[in-house]
């Protein structure tokens, strides 16, 4: 067998070399394409008296979904085009809580328009990248860090608990005090940091295609025992035609079809309440637009104030989005900075340094972190649940607010 493979090198070697060259070239031109682009960091502050639910954030995400463009073959393999992605970030430190959006400078006006449309009195401005205020290599003798990435516990089509599930009643209620903000506990936690403590939470996002929706439809059909229609091989189609013809001759087609309809109806009618709720949640979730997401977090602190309690605290906060019958978040074991066995300190330091570098580069969808990270798909309502600006119901004193509203100049102002 080895001799046959070696003697037929002229058949497989060109294909292997072509694939290797294609992937290497694609990586090279994509890296160059990204390196020549200019990225900016926007900080968002909102006024104190804004009573908005996460539904406003969902509208913003719907607006930016249109930025997705995969490009044609020439764009991808000659110009190095990559589908744009954004980074939604929440930072807590001794100065309070800050909301950032990292994006290409090209999309600045798009984000401003979407944010001002939902939060007319907000303030959006370009700021310096806060990651540059720390040493470029961490951990070191002064700073210690811990972090991880989250992944879903079940397939993407299963939804997490969304902001609709947290509401005591209809989310459109005018009684702001009767609403529950799913991020209230996170804001309270981030507002208690001492000098030298920092928590960085990063959600890397890009528009997803419809593949996850089709997988959701197949999953819902499987749960109710319904057979999904799809492409059938030609031979199978031929056998089915012969089979149906024979059944027509024997006069049993109508009876079989009626029995099948009765059987399908029986399965649907006899779903348990939990199964019915699960199917309804999946079908409702896949009607929304989807985003590929990677959620990454890092807790940094000077060694004299480092408090490991922040690690289980952040896991507990994200645990509230979980449901036993639906979906939830768990730590990605390949990314977490915790090591159990063998050369523990050395391997932990290497993982911590790698995670810190990935965070600063906002890298996940392309090498070198594509293979390590595991992005998943969230619907617009799920994404708005885990990232939104706080409403009046959030009373944490360190929540970012602006005292004055933006307003247009009077029309009769002399120029």
CORGINOR-V856519 format. One line per field, one symbol per residue. ss: DSSP state (A for helix, B for strand, O for the rest). burial: b if it has 9 or more other ideal C-beta (glycine too) atoms within 8 Angstrom, else e. A space follows every 50 residues. Layout:
ss->???
burial->???
This chain:
ss->OAAAAAAOAAAAAAAAAAAAAAAAAAAAAAAAAAAOOOBBBBBBBBBOOO OOOOAAAAAAAAAAAAAOOOOOAAAAAAAOOOOOOBBBBBBBBOOBBBBB BBBBAAAAAAAAAAAAAAOOOOBBBBBOOAAAAOOOOOOOOOBBBBBBBB BBOOOOOOOOOOAAAAOOOOOOOOOAAAOOOOOAAAAAAAOOOOOOBBBB BBBBBBBOOOAAAAAAAAAAAAAOOOOOOOOOOAAAAAAAAAAAAAAAAA OOAAAAAAAAAAAAAAAAAOOOAAAAAAAAAAAAAOOOOBBBBBBBBBBB BBOOOOOOAAAAAAAAAAAOOOOOOOOOBBBOOOOOOOOOOOOAAAAAAA AAAAAAAAAAAOOOOOOOOOOOOOOBBBBAAAAAAAOOOOOOOOOOOOOO BBOOOOOOOOOOOOO
burial->eeeebeeeeeeeeeeeeeeeebeebbbbbbbbbbeebebbbbbbbbbeeb ebbbbbbbbbbbbbbebbeeeeeebbbebbbbbbbbbbbbbbbeebbbbb bbbbbebbebbbbbbbbbbebbebeebeebeeeeeeebeeeebbbbbbbb bbeeebbbbbbbbeebbeeebebeebeebebbbbebbbbbbebeeebbbb bbbbbbbbeeebbebbbbbbbbbbeeeeeeeeeeeebeebeeebeebeee eebeebeeeeeeebeebbeebeeebbbbbebbbebbebbbbbbbbbbbbb bbbebbeeebbebbbebbbbbbeeebbbbebbeebbbebeeeebeebbbe bbbbbbebbeebebbbeebbeebebbbbbbbbbbbbbbbbbebbebebbb ebeeeeeeeeeeeee
